Amino acid sequence: MTKIDALRRFLLPCIHPTSGTSPVHPSTNNHHPTTKKRLSTSLRDDLDDPTPHHQENQDEEDSSEPPTPTIVPPSAPPRPSKTMVIGTIFGHRRGGHVWFCVQHDRLNTKPSLLLELSIPTTTLIQEMGCGVIRIALEFKDNSPESDLSRCPLHSVPVWALFCNGRKLGFAFRRKATDQNRLMLKTMQSITVGAGVIPSGFGSGTGSGSEELMYMRANYECVIGNADSESFHLINPDEGPGQELSIFLLRSR
């Protein structure tokens, strides 16, 4: 073997390595599968997520908006209380004054309110000819700390009296006497009606010899608050008739 052949045999494997002995870079073989796995994982996540990107952006925008304040409607004022009572207006035909009696039960001869008005009976009859009567009883308390400003409305002893806008004196709270109770007992069977009671029944002493005129009917009692109350005559069968209202007002 010549020297040239020996050198060729020795150097050829170094210059032209075989394919089976080619060097392998471990970092290269490991990098491509990892990258492929990351890409495939990211793509699968994108496909599996059912929420669109624009909906996520919209949710973020909605969450950033300030909450709309809740508007609470103002509470309605309390409605007035309405009840049905029996009211009786009576008085002696000549020289007497008008009385107003309120009963919640016609069989109970103890009235819940009994007022003596300084209106003569003849004057009330004349006013009733107009068809409309407005009687206003007003009490003005100049001292808000007094007992009369806090007591029940029916406990006020004296009222200023106005009839159809004219001041006609005063009204006084009274306690029912035996004579008053006897009169109410005779009218237990009467709910609505007007007439004359023979002498012997009256609204006070010294007048038992005179006939007593009365008008008895159902009234609607309206309680506005602790300082206002009114009574409104209810005509039978809701037909046209006498329009009569009595108001109790306390101002402070």
Secondary structure as a PSIPRED ss2 file (coil, helix, strand):
# PSIPRED VFORMAT (PSIPRED V4.0)

   1 M C   1.000  0.000  0.000
   2 T C   1.000  0.000  0.000
   3 K H   0.000  1.000  0.000
   4 I H   0.000  1.000  0.000
   5 D H   0.000  1.000  0.000
   6 A H   0.000  1.000  0.000
   7 L H   0.000  1.000  0.000
   8 R H   0.000  1.000  0.000
   9 R H   0.000  1.000  0.000
  10 F H   0.000  1.000  0.000
  11 L H   0.000  1.000  0.000
  12 L H   0.000  1.000  0.000
  13 P H   0.000  1.000  0.000
  14 C H   0.000  1.000  0.000
  15 I H   0.000  1.000  0.000
  16 H C   1.000  0.000  0.000
  17 P C   1.000  0.000  0.000
  18 T C   1.000  0.000  0.000
  19 S H   0.000  1.000  0.000
  20 G H   0.000  1.000  0.000
  21 T H   0.000  1.000  0.000
  22 S C   1.000  0.000  0.000
  23 P C   1.000  0.000  0.000
  24 V C   1.000  0.000  0.000
  25 H C   1.000  0.000  0.000
  26 P H   0.000  1.000  0.000
  27 S H   0.000  1.000  0.000
  28 T H   0.000  1.000  0.000
  29 N H   0.000  1.000  0.000
  30 N H   0.000  1.000  0.000
  31 H H   0.000  1.000  0.000
  32 H H   0.000  1.000  0.000
  33 P H   0.000  1.000  0.000
  34 T H   0.000  1.000  0.000
  35 T H   0.000  1.000  0.000
  36 K H   0.000  1.000  0.000
  37 K H   0.000  1.000  0.000
  38 R H   0.000  1.000  0.000
  39 L H   0.000  1.000  0.000
  40 S H   0.000  1.000  0.000
  41 T H   0.000  1.000  0.000
  42 S H   0.000  1.000  0.000
  43 L H   0.000  1.000  0.000
  44 R H   0.000  1.000  0.000
  45 D H   0.000  1.000  0.000
  46 D H   0.000  1.000  0.000
  47 L H   0.000  1.000  0.000
  48 D H   0.000  1.000  0.000
  49 D C   1.000  0.000  0.000
  50 P C   1.000  0.000  0.000
  51 T C   1.000  0.000  0.000
  52 P C   1.000  0.000  0.000
  53 H H   0.000  1.000  0.000
  54 H H   0.000  1.000  0.000
  55 Q H   0.000  1.000  0.000
  56 E H   0.000  1.000  0.000
  57 N H   0.000  1.000  0.000
  58 Q H   0.000  1.000  0.000
  59 D H   0.000  1.000  0.000
  60 E H   0.000  1.000  0.000
  61 E H   0.000  1.000  0.000
  62 D H   0.000  1.000  0.000
  63 S H   0.000  1.000  0.000
  64 S H   0.000  1.000  0.000
  65 E C   1.000  0.000  0.000
  66 P C   1.000  0.000  0.000
  67 P C   1.000  0.000  0.000
  68 T C   1.000  0.000  0.000
  69 P C   1.000  0.000  0.000
  70 T C   1.000  0.000  0.000
  71 I C   1.000  0.000  0.000
  72 V C   1.000  0.000  0.000
  73 P C   1.000  0.000  0.000
  74 P C   1.000  0.000  0.000
  75 S C   1.000  0.000  0.000
  76 A C   1.000  0.000  0.000
  77 P C   1.000  0.000  0.000
  78 P C   1.000  0.000  0.000
  79 R C   1.000  0.000  0.000
  80 P C   1.000  0.000  0.000
  81 S E   0.000  0.000  1.000
  82 K E   0.000  0.000  1.000
  83 T E   0.000  0.000  1.000
  84 M E   0.000  0.000  1.000
  85 V E   0.000  0.000  1.000
  86 I E   0.000  0.000  1.000
  87 G E   0.000  0.000  1.000
  88 T E   0.000  0.000  1.000
  89 I E   0.000  0.000  1.000
  90 F E   0.000  0.000  1.000
  91 G E   0.000  0.000  1.000
  92 H E   0.000  0.000  1.000
  93 R C   1.000  0.000  0.000
  94 R C   1.000  0.000  0.000
  95 G C   1.000  0.000  0.000
  96 G C   1.000  0.000  0.000
  97 H E   0.000  0.000  1.000
  98 V E   0.000  0.000  1.000
  99 W E   0.000  0.000  1.000
 100 F E   0.000  0.000  1.000
 101 C E   0.000  0.000  1.000
 102 V E   0.000  0.000  1.000
 103 Q E   0.000  0.000  1.000
 104 H C   1.000  0.000  0.000
 105 D C   1.000  0.000  0.000
 106 R C   1.000  0.000  0.000
 107 L C   1.000  0.000  0.000
 108 N C   1.000  0.000  0.000
 109 T C   1.000  0.000  0.000
 110 K C   1.000  0.000  0.000
 111 P C   1.000  0.000  0.000
 112 S C   1.000  0.000  0.000
 113 L E   0.000  0.000  1.000
 114 L E   0.000  0.000  1.000
 115 L E   0.000  0.000  1.000
 116 E E   0.000  0.000  1.000
 117 L E   0.000  0.000  1.000
 118 S E   0.000  0.000  1.000
 119 I E   0.000  0.000  1.000
 120 P E   0.000  0.000  1.000
 121 T H   0.000  1.000  0.000
 122 T H   0.000  1.000  0.000
 123 T H   0.000  1.000  0.000
 124 L H   0.000  1.000  0.000
 125 I H   0.000  1.000  0.000
 126 Q H   0.000  1.000  0.000
 127 E H   0.000  1.000  0.000
 128 M H   0.000  1.000  0.000
 129 G C   1.000  0.000  0.000
 130 C C   1.000  0.000  0.000
 131 G C   1.000  0.000  0.000
 132 V E   0.000  0.000  1.000
 133 I E   0.000  0.000  1.000
 134 R E   0.000  0.000  1.000
 135 I E   0.000  0.000  1.000
 136 A E   0.000  0.000  1.000
 137 L E   0.000  0.000  1.000
 138 E E   0.000  0.000  1.000
 139 F E   0.000  0.000  1.000
 140 K E   0.000  0.000  1.000
 141 D C   1.000  0.000  0.000
 142 N C   1.000  0.000  0.000
 143 S C   1.000  0.000  0.000
 144 P C   1.000  0.000  0.000
 145 E C   1.000  0.000  0.000
 146 S C   1.000  0.000  0.000
 147 D H   0.000  1.000  0.000
 148 L H   0.000  1.000  0.000
 149 S H   0.000  1.000  0.000
 150 R C   1.000  0.000  0.000
 151 C C   1.000  0.000  0.000
 152 P C   1.000  0.000  0.000
 153 L H   0.000  1.000  0.000
 154 H H   0.000  1.000  0.000
 155 S H   0.000  1.000  0.000
 156 V C   1.000  0.000  0.000
 157 P C   1.000  0.000  0.000
 158 V E   0.000  0.000  1.000
 159 W E   0.000  0.000  1.000
 160 A E   0.000  0.000  1.000
 161 L E   0.000  0.000  1.000
 162 F E   0.000  0.000  1.000
 163 C E   0.000  0.000  1.000
 164 N C   1.000  0.000  0.000
 165 G C   1.000  0.000  0.000
 166 R E   0.000  0.000  1.000
 167 K E   0.000  0.000  1.000
 168 L E   0.000  0.000  1.000
 169 G E   0.000  0.000  1.000
 170 F E   0.000  0.000  1.000
 171 A E   0.000  0.000  1.000
 172 F E   0.000  0.000  1.000
 173 R E   0.000  0.000  1.000
 174 R C   1.000  0.000  0.000
 175 K C   1.000  0.000  0.000
 176 A C   1.000  0.000  0.000
 177 T C   1.000  0.000  0.000
 178 D H   0.000  1.000  0.000
 179 Q H   0.000  1.000  0.000
 180 N H   0.000  1.000  0.000
 181 R H   0.000  1.000  0.000
 182 L H   0.000  1.000  0.000
 183 M H   0.000  1.000  0.000
 184 L H   0.000  1.000  0.000
 185 K H   0.000  1.000  0.000
 186 T H   0.000  1.000  0.000
 187 M C   1.000  0.000  0.000
 188 Q C   1.000  0.000  0.000
 189 S C   1.000  0.000  0.000
 190 I C   1.000  0.000  0.000
 191 T C   1.000  0.000  0.000
 192 V C   1.000  0.000  0.000
 193 G E   0.000  0.000  1.000
 194 A E   0.000  0.000  1.000
 195 G E   0.000  0.000  1.000
 196 V E   0.000  0.000  1.000
 197 I E   0.000  0.000  1.000
 198 P C   1.000  0.000  0.000
 199 S C   1.000  0.000  0.000
 200 G C   1.000  0.000  0.000
 201 F C   1.000  0.000  0.000
 202 G C   1.000  0.000  0.000
 203 S C   1.000  0.000  0.000
 204 G C   1.000  0.000  0.000
 205 T C   1.000  0.000  0.000
 206 G C   1.000  0.000  0.000
 207 S C   1.000  0.000  0.000
 208 G C   1.000  0.000  0.000
 209 S C   1.000  0.000  0.000
 210 E C   1.000  0.000  0.000
 211 E C   1.000  0.000  0.000
 212 L E   0.000  0.000  1.000
 213 M E   0.000  0.000  1.000
 214 Y E   0.000  0.000  1.000
 215 M E   0.000  0.000  1.000
 216 R E   0.000  0.000  1.000
 217 A E   0.000  0.000  1.000
 218 N E   0.000  0.000  1.000
 219 Y E   0.000  0.000  1.000
 220 E E   0.000  0.000  1.000
 221 C E   0.000  0.000  1.000
 222 V E   0.000  0.000  1.000
 223 I E   0.000  0.000  1.000
 224 G E   0.000  0.000  1.000
 225 N E   0.000  0.000  1.000
 226 A C   1.000  0.000  0.000
 227 D C   1.000  0.000  0.000
 228 S E   0.000  0.000  1.000
 229 E E   0.000  0.000  1.000
 230 S E   0.000  0.000  1.000
 231 F E   0.000  0.000  1.000
 232 H E   0.000  0.000  1.000
 233 L E   0.000  0.000  1.000
 234 I C   1.000  0.000  0.000
 235 N C   1.000  0.000  0.000
 236 P H   0.000  1.000  0.000
 237 D H   0.000  1.000  0.000
 238 E H   0.000  1.000  0.000
 239 G C   1.000  0.000  0.000
 240 P C   1.000  0.000  0.000
 241 G C   1.000  0.000  0.000
 242 Q C   1.000  0.000  0.000
 243 E E   0.000  0.000  1.000
 244 L E   0.000  0.000  1.000
 245 S E   0.000  0.000  1.000
 246 I E   0.000  0.000  1.000
 247 F E   0.000  0.000  1.000
 248 L E   0.000  0.000  1.000
 249 L E   0.000  0.000  1.000
 250 R E   0.000  0.000  1.000
 251 S E   0.000  0.000  1.000
 252 R C   1.000  0.000  0.000
